[in-house]
Amino acid sequence: MTDSRPEWAPAAIDLDQPSSARVWDYFLGGSHNFEVDRRVAEQAIAFKPDMPDLARQVRMFLQRAVRTAAAAGIDQYIDIGAGVPTMGPVHEIARETVPHARVVYVDHDPVAVAHGQALLADDPDAVFIQADARSPRAILDHPEVHALIDLDRPVAVVLCSLLHFVSADDDPAALVATLRAAMAPGSHLIVQHASHDGQSGDIIKMLQMWNANSPEPMYWRTHDEIENLLAGFTILDPGVVPLPLWRPEAEDRAGAAENPERYASYAAVGTKPGATAD
Ligand SMILES: C[S@@+](CC[C@H](N)C(=O)[O-])C[C@H]1O[C@@H](n2cnc3c(N)ncnc32)[C@H](O)[C@@H]1O
């Protein structure tokens, strides 16, 4: 059954096709999703009941990593594949430490973009642009990126739950390398990436179900493949580790560290080596 189109939904979107942004929003407890998204999300939950917890764990990692970047003095952020920017998004977290942090959110999903733009309408230091991560040069050259971000100074680039939507043919390593080349020394790269390492049948079935039902297939990678995506960055301790093990804070630790593989993904933060300008 197709939803009736809510007021906030852009006219161009197809209400019969699920999108990862809106399925993720459903996992996070948001309201920017449609019947088709909820159906696919519930199918995923049937295979892997802790999918909503996974989405929260990714958000908590993102927040820990952004706090790390902010503590290093980074006051500008580009969050690519940002999704619907609710539930403790980058600008709110960074500004706890760096009050005037500037943030560019990027997504290709029209609902994430429409909602993000509405949410940030009164914020002169944060924008949400629609762009495809597979064209990183277009993002770096975007006028709104130029207006807010000074690439001659350190920037934190967030790629959380994004690179596993980029196929080998679309070359995620080249995507990251293009970003790295534009980032000043001292910049941070924040990555979370799904992995099938050590996973059993149910989660593999969930991946197959997702790929059969979604126009955005996922490409899971091994630990070493994910580490290779961070080539040219100095990887901060504790390295490329299962998601909940990246510098957990007390409240994140409960339960998660008991079986860190259960989230089927790795997290890492790299810094670009070299002399910083400031
Ligand atoms: C699973 S959600 C993750 C959202 C957020 N980064 C987080 O970690 O909570 C993946 C997001 O990546 C976006 N995405 C996937 N492929 C993309 C692409 N090629 N270009 C831009 N965004 C993309 C989706 O629209 C979706 O919002």
The ligand as a MOL file (V3000), in Angstrom:
LIG
                    3D

  0  0  0     0  0            999 V3000
M  V30 BEGIN CTAB
M  V30 COUNTS 27 29 0 0 0
M  V30 BEGIN ATOM
M  V30 1 C 22.2800 4.3130 6.9240 0
M  V30 2 S 22.0690 6.0040 6.6250 0 CHG=1
M  V30 3 C 23.2790 6.7330 7.7210 0
M  V30 4 C 22.9280 8.1110 8.1840 0
M  V30 5 C 23.9680 8.7630 9.0950 0
M  V30 6 N 25.2310 8.9430 8.4070 0
M  V30 7 C 24.2020 7.9560 10.3510 0
M  V30 8 O 25.2580 7.3430 10.4400 0
M  V30 9 O 23.3570 7.9310 11.2260 0 CHG=-1
M  V30 10 C 22.9260 6.1270 5.0450 0
M  V30 11 C 22.7650 7.4760 4.3960 0
M  V30 12 O 23.6550 7.5600 3.2740 0
M  V30 13 C 22.9580 8.1800 2.2090 0
M  V30 14 N 23.5970 7.7750 0.9590 0
M  V30 15 C 23.7230 6.5310 0.4500 0
M  V30 16 N 24.3780 6.5560 -0.7300 0
M  V30 17 C 24.6630 7.8660 -0.9620 0
M  V30 18 C 25.3330 8.5520 -2.0150 0
M  V30 19 N 25.8310 7.9010 -3.0800 0
M  V30 20 N 25.4610 9.8970 -1.9300 0
M  V30 21 C 24.9580 10.5850 -0.8740 0
M  V30 22 N 24.3110 9.9810 0.1550 0
M  V30 23 C 24.1670 8.6480 0.1130 0
M  V30 24 C 21.5320 7.6800 2.3400 0
M  V30 25 O 20.5900 8.4890 1.6660 0
M  V30 26 C 21.3570 7.7030 3.8530 0
M  V30 27 O 20.8880 8.9410 4.3120 0
M  V30 END ATOM
M  V30 BEGIN BOND
M  V30 1 1 1 2
M  V30 2 1 2 3
M  V30 3 1 2 10
M  V30 4 1 3 4
M  V30 5 1 4 5
M  V30 6 1 5 6
M  V30 7 1 5 7
M  V30 8 2 7 8
M  V30 9 1 7 9
M  V30 10 1 10 11
M  V30 11 1 11 12
M  V30 12 1 11 26
M  V30 13 1 12 13
M  V30 14 1 13 14
M  V30 15 1 13 24
M  V30 16 1 14 15
M  V30 17 1 14 23
M  V30 18 2 15 16
M  V30 19 1 16 17
M  V30 20 1 17 18
M  V30 21 2 17 23
M  V30 22 1 18 19
M  V30 23 2 18 20
M  V30 24 1 20 21
M  V30 25 2 21 22
M  V30 26 1 22 23
M  V30 27 1 24 25
M  V30 28 1 24 26
M  V30 29 1 26 27
M  V30 END BOND
M  V30 END CTAB
M  END
